[in-house]
Amino acid sequence: MLLIKGTKVYELPADITVGSWLWRSPADMDNKVQERLLSFAKREHINTIYIDVSSLLDRIEGKNEGEQKIFDTALEKFVTKARKYNISVHGLAGSVDWADEDHDYIPPLLLEYILAYNRLHPNARVEGMQWDLEFYNSDEFKAAEKEATLQYLQVTKKLVEMVNADAGAKEQRFKLGFTLPYWAD
């Protein structure tokens, strides 16, 4: 794959991840939309799609097993199709509030659901989770930057511990990604 920047051309390593966030639930896409999306991704050398799993929250908290089954089926179909294009699929979820004390249960809840999904669908596994926890945009961060940052770090630590404790995730090298602004160093 080539990267063109200005007048210079760079050859990229074959194993580099070229990903695209898709803030859309697989349950909200029909077969035609999925095929067009995956075909486009393949043509543009995208080898990883981060697909929105945030809608799971309503299904999990509402304990609506029928809705969960619909989501699972849609996710399984999407992952299976993506594999035919040699595209890996990771979950994507996030919110400004999910690292604060009132909502910090949400990321572990979603992660546990995805890990359980993977145990039930070993041939259509989600290969990782990308977290977009924009704690730095919250009112709590503006009022108490250090405390909000520490709370965020506690959430990320909990997610890492969950993956490390899950034998299947550890064995299959489940990936966790955390999005941070450029200034967070």
N, C-alpha and C positions, 0 to 999 in steps of 0.2 A: 504494500500500500504506500502511496506517496502523499506527502503533505506539501502543499504549495503555499509559501508565505512570501508575498511580494514577488520578487523575481527569482527566489531560491526554491529549489525542490529538494526535499528530504525524503529518504526512504525510511519508513517506519518498520520496526520489528514486526514480524508476522503475528506474534502472540500479544500484541498490544490490545487493550480493551478500548473499543470505540462504542460508547453507549449513548442512549437517548432516554430521557425521562418521558414517560407517558402518563400524564395525570388523568387517566381514564381507567375505569374498572373493566376487567375482561368480561364481566357480566353485562356491560353496557354496549358491547360490540357484537354485531352479527358476524357470520362467517365471511361475508364479502368484505367487510371493513377490516377484519383481521388479516385476510389474505393480501389485501392492498397494502396494509401497513407493513407486513412482514416482507413482501416483495420489494417495497420501497427501501426498507432497512437493509436488505441484502444488497440491493443495487448501490446503496450509498456506503457500503462496507461497515455498517453498524453490526456489531457482533454481540451486543448486550442491550436488552431492553429492561428498563426499570419501570414496572407497571404498578399503578396505584392499587393498593390494597386497603386504603383508609376506609372504604365503604364497609369493610368487614366489621368495623366497630359497631355500627347500628345493628348489624345482624347478630353479633356476639352479645352485646349488652341487652338486646331485646330477646335474647334466647330463642330466636326464630330459626329452628333447625331446617325448615323448608327453604328459607332464604340462604342459609349457610350452604345447603346442598346445591342450590342453584349457582352460588359463587364458586364452590369447589369444582363443579362440572365445567363451568366456563373457564376457570383457571387451568384446569387439566387440559382442556381442548386447546387453549392458547399456547401453553407450554409445549404440548405435543407438536403443534404446527410449527412453532418457533424452532424446535429441534430439527425439523426437516430442512430448515433454512440455515442450520448451524448457528443459531442465535440462542444465547442463554437468556434466561429470564430471572430477574431479581424483583422482590417486592419493593415498593416505594410507599412511604407514609411519612406524615409529619404535620406539625402545627406549631404555632407560636406558643401555645399553652401546655404542651405535653411534657415539658420538663419542670413545670411548677408543682408544688406539693399537692394541689387539688387534682391534678391530672396525670401525675407521673406513673400511675398504674396502667395507662393506656399503651405505651410502647411494649412493656412486657406482655400484656394481654394479646396484642397483635402478633408479637414474635412467637409466643407459645402456640397460637393458632397456626401460623405458618410451619412451625416445626412439626406439629401434629399432622398437618396436611401432608408434609413430606413423608412422614412415616406411613401414611395411608396410600400415597401415590408415588412409590419409589421410581416409577418410569416417567414421571412428569414432575420431577422435583423443581421447586423454586431454589435457585442456587445461592441466594443471599438476600439481604435486606439493606436498603439504602434509607437512612433516616434524615429527614429534613426538619430537625427540631430547632426552629428559629427563636430560641429563647432570648436572643439578643435584640429582638424586636418587641419584646413584651414590656408591659408597664413595670413589672417586678424588676426587670433588668435595669430600667432607667432609674428606679428608686434605690436599688441595692445590687449593683453590678457583681460584686464579689459573691454574695449569697446566691444569686441567680445562676452564676457560673458554676458554683459548687454543686447546686442542685442538678444542673445539667450533667455534670460529670458523674454524679451518683446514678443517674438514669443510664448513662452510657456504660458505666461499670456493671450495672445489673444486667444489661443486655449481653455484654461480653461473657459474664458469668453463666448466663442461661445457655449460651451456645456452647461454652466449654463443658457444661454439665450434661449436655445432650449427646450421648454416644453417637447417634446417627449423624448429627450435624458436625461433630468433630471429625468423624471418619470421612465424611463426604466433603470436608473443607468448606462448610457453609461460610459465606463471606458477610461481614458486617461493614457498612460504610456510613460515615457521618459527614454531613455537609456543613462546612463552616465558612464564614465570610473570609475574604482575603486578609483582613486585618487581625484575625484571631491567631496570634503566634505566641 
